């Protein structure tokens, strides 16, 4: 048999507190007051306490003195008729009082039954509310776990993408640096070639002017050579301009990639801050709940 959870003294004290507030003392009221226990046992302990308080102890009655006994005997005869009349009246009053008492007992029993039903309904509602809160808490925990997993996966994907962009940026910067160095070398080479071509052109023109009067064919040949030299110089300048354009394009692409990397870094930082803010807000909401 399961031992009692609460001492009789605690049950009696709870009943006295309920009695002081004017509440009906029922098993469920005592259970709510002491915080647990079997309602039947709680009510039984309280009833035994009340019965022990109302049971009168028998005391020895002293015998009447002779004088008093004689006086009582003389007065008893005179009171017999009066007592008979009073007996009828008292019997009527006793019957009516008993009927009132029965009515009060029935009414009190009905109130106690209604109170017990209300307490039982409250207890059932409390159990349902607790079960609903437990289900809601479990659902909320599952949602939070999924959101956390999704956020971690998204963060990891963004970290991988950011690393890839950084690798691409490093490669582009390296390529741009190499292209810039190559362009500088080619530009220097083209300048040297242009100077050489100008020098050759000047020589050819000088030879052409000197030989113009002596030989027309030589001037024609010199003019052709000068034309070819001009074409070579034009091609050299075209290649130089093309190299400049490629270098500028490489620098623009590197700048764009830097902007994309900075935008991705800013976006990742914003998402991390937003995630931290949502987690703090959800933690505070859970604590309030």
C-alpha positions in Angstrom: 0.0 0.0 0.0 1.3 3.4 -0.9 2.3 5.4 2.2 0.7 8.7 3.0 2.3 11.7 1.4 1.2 14.4 3.9 1.1 14.3 7.7 -2.4 14.7 9.5 -1.1 17.9 11.1 -0.5 19.5 7.7 -4.0 18.3 6.5 -5.7 19.7 9.6 -3.9 23.0 9.2 -4.9 23.3 5.6 -8.6 22.6 6.6 -8.4 25.3 9.3 -7.1 27.8 6.8 -9.9 26.9 4.4 -12.4 27.1 7.2 -11.1 30.6 8.1 -11.7 31.8 4.6 -15.3 30.5 4.5 -14.7 27.9 1.8 -16.3 24.5 1.7 -13.8 21.9 3.0 -13.7 19.1 0.4 -11.1 16.5 -0.5 -10.1 18.4 -3.6 -10.0 21.7 -1.7 -7.6 20.1 0.8 -5.6 18.6 -2.0 -5.2 21.9 -3.7 -4.2 23.6 -0.4 -1.6 21.0 0.7 -0.3 20.5 -2.8 -1.2 16.9 -3.5 -2.4 13.7 -1.9 -5.5 11.4 -2.1 -8.7 13.6 -1.8 -10.5 10.7 0.0 -7.8 10.3 2.6 -7.5 14.1 3.1 -11.2 14.4 3.7 -11.2 11.4 6.0 -8.4 12.9 8.2 -10.3 16.2 8.4 -13.6 14.5 9.4 -11.9 12.5 12.1 -10.4 15.8 13.4 -13.8 17.4 13.5 -15.4 14.4 15.2 -12.7 14.3 17.8 -13.4 18.0 18.6 -17.2 17.6 18.9 -17.1 14.4 21.0 -17.9 15.3 24.6 -16.1 13.5 27.4 -18.4 12.0 30.1 -17.9 13.6 33.5 -19.1 12.1 36.8 -22.3 13.7 38.1 -22.5 14.6 41.8 -25.6 13.3 43.8 -28.2 15.9 44.9 -28.4 16.8 48.5 -31.5 15.5 50.4 -33.0 18.9 50.7 -32.6 19.6 47.0 -34.0 16.2 46.1 -37.1 16.8 48.2 -37.6 20.2 46.6 -37.2 18.7 43.2 -39.8 16.0 44.0 -42.3 18.6 45.2 -41.7 20.8 42.2 -41.8 17.8 39.7 -45.4 17.1 40.4 -46.3 20.7 39.7 -44.3 20.7 36.5 -45.6 17.4 35.1 -48.5 19.0 33.4 -46.4 21.9 32.1 -43.8 19.4 30.9 -46.4 17.5 29.0 -47.5 20.6 27.2 -44.0 21.6 26.5 -43.2 18.1 25.3 -45.7 18.4 22.5 -44.4 21.9 21.6 -40.8 20.7 21.8 -41.5 17.7 19.7 -43.0 19.9 17.0 -40.1 22.2 17.1 -37.7 19.3 17.1 -39.3 17.8 14.0 -39.2 21.1 12.2 -35.6 21.6 13.3 -34.7 18.1 12.1 -36.4 18.8 8.8 -34.4 22.1 8.5 -31.3 20.2 9.5 -31.9 17.5 6.9 -32.5 20.2 4.3 -29.3 22.0 5.2 -27.4 18.7 5.2 -28.8 17.9 1.7 -28.0 21.4 0.5 -24.5 21.3 1.9 -24.0 17.8 0.3 -25.2 19.2 -3.0 -22.8 22.2 -2.7 -19.9 19.9 -1.8 -20.8 17.7 -4.8 -20.9 20.7 -7.1 -17.7 22.0 -5.6 -16.1 18.6 -6.2 -17.3 18.6 -9.8 -16.0 22.1 -10.3 -12.6 21.1 -8.9 -12.5 18.0 -11.0 -13.3 20.0 -14.1 -10.6 22.6 -13.1 -8.1 19.7 -12.6 -9.0 18.2 -16.0 -8.7 21.6 -17.7 -5.3 22.2 -16.0 -4.1 18.8 -17.3 -5.3 19.6 -20.8 -3.6 23.0 -20.7 -0.4 21.5 -19.6 -0.5 18.8 -22.3 -1.2 21.5 -25.0 1.7 23.6 -23.7 4.0 20.6 -23.8 3.0 19.9 -27.4 3.5 23.5 -28.4 6.9 23.6 -26.7 7.9 20.4 -28.5 6.7 21.8 -31.9 8.5 25.1 -31.2 11.7 23.2 -30.3 11.5 21.2 -33.5 11.0 24.3 -35.6 14.0 26.1 -33.9 16.2 23.1 -34.5 15.3 23.0 -38.2 15.9 26.7 -38.5 19.2 26.4 -36.8 20.3 23.6 -39.1 19.2 25.6 -42.2 21.0 28.6 -41.0 24.2 26.7 -40.3 24.0 25.1 -43.8 23.4 28.5 -45.4 26.3 30.0 -43.5 28.6 27.1 -44.5 27.6 27.5 -48.2 28.2 31.2 -48.0 31.6 30.6 -46.4 32.5 28.2 -49.2 31.3 30.7 -51.8 33.3 33.5 -50.2 36.4 31.3 -50.2 35.9 30.6 -53.9 35.5 34.3 -54.7 38.6 35.1 -52.7 40.5 32.5 -54.7 39.2 33.9 -58.0 40.1 37.4 -56.8 43.6 36.3 -55.9 44.0 34.6 -59.3 42.7 37.7 -61.2 44.9 40.0 -59.2 47.9 37.7 -60.0 46.9 37.7 -63.7 46.4 41.4 -63.8 49.8 41.9 -62.2 51.4 39.7 -64.7 49.5 41.4 -67.5 50.6 44.8 -66.2 54.2 43.7 -66.1 54.0 42.2 -69.5 52.3 45.3 -70.9 55.0 47.5 -69.4 57.7 45.3 -71.0 55.9 45.2 -74.3 55.3 48.9 -74.2 59.0 49.5 -73.6 59.8 47.1 -76.4 57.3 48.8 -78.7 58.8 52.2 -77.9 62.2 50.9 -78.7 61.0 49.5 -81.9 59.2 52.8 -82.7 62.4 54.7 -82.1 64.3 52.3 -84.2 61.7 52.6 -87.0 61.8 56.4 -86.7 65.5 56.3 -87.0 65.3 54.0 -89.9 62.6 56.1 -91.5 64.8 59.2 -91.0 67.7 57.4 -92.6 65.6 56.2 -95.5 64.1 59.6 -96.0 67.6 61.1 -95.9 68.9 58.5 -98.4 65.8 59.1 -100.6 66.3 62.9 -100.6 70.0 62.4 -101.4 69.4 59.9 -104.1 66.3 61.6 -105.6 68.2 63.7 -108.0 70.5 60.9 -109.0 68.2 58.0 -109.4 64.4 57.9 -109.6 64.2 54.2 -109.0 66.2 54.5 -105.8 63.7 57.1 -104.5 60.8 54.9 -105.4 62.4 52.0 -103.5 63.1 54.3 -100.6 59.5 55.4 -100.6 58.4 51.8 -100.5 60.7 51.0 -97.6 59.5 54.1 -95.8 55.9 53.0 -96.3 56.7 49.5 -94.9 58.5 51.1 -92.0 55.4 53.3 -91.4 53.2 50.2 -91.5 55.5 48.4 -89.0 55.3 51.5 -86.7 51.5 51.7 -87.1 51.2 48.0 -86.2 53.5 48.5 -83.2 51.4 51.4 -82.0 48.2 49.4 -82.5 49.6 46.5 -80.5 50.7 49.0 -77.8 47.1 50.4 -77.7 45.6 47.0 -77.6 47.9 46.0 -74.6 46.8 49.2 -72.8 43.2 48.3 -73.4 43.6 44.8 -72.1 45.4 46.0 -69.0 42.6 48.6 -68.3 40.0 45.8 -68.8 41.9 43.6 -66.4 42.0 46.4 -63.8 38.3 47.0 -64.2 37.5 43.3 -63.8 39.7 43.1 -60.7 37.9 46.2 -59.3 34.5 44.6 -60.0 35.5 41.4 -58.3 36.7 43.3 -55.3 33.3 45.0 -55.1 31.6 41.7 -55.3 33.7 40.2 -52.6 33.1 43.2 -50.3 29.3 42.9 -51.1 29.4 39.2 -50.2 31.3 39.9 -47.0 28.8 42.6 -46.0 25.8 40.3 -46.9 27.3 37.5 -44.8 27.9 39.8 -41.9 24.3 41.1 -42.1 22.9 37.6 -42.2 25.0 36.5 -39.2 23.8 39.6 -37.3 20.2 38.9 -38.3 20.5 35.2 -37.3 22.0 36.2 -33.9 19.1 38.8 -33.4 16.5 36.2 -34.3 18.0 33.6 -31.9 18.1 36.2 -29.1 14.5 37.2 -29.8 13.4 33.5 -29.8 15.2 32.8 -26.6 13.5 35.8 -24.9 10.1 34.6 -26.3 10.7 31.1 -24.9 11.8 32.6 -21.6 8.6 34.7 -21.4 6.5 31.7 -22.3 
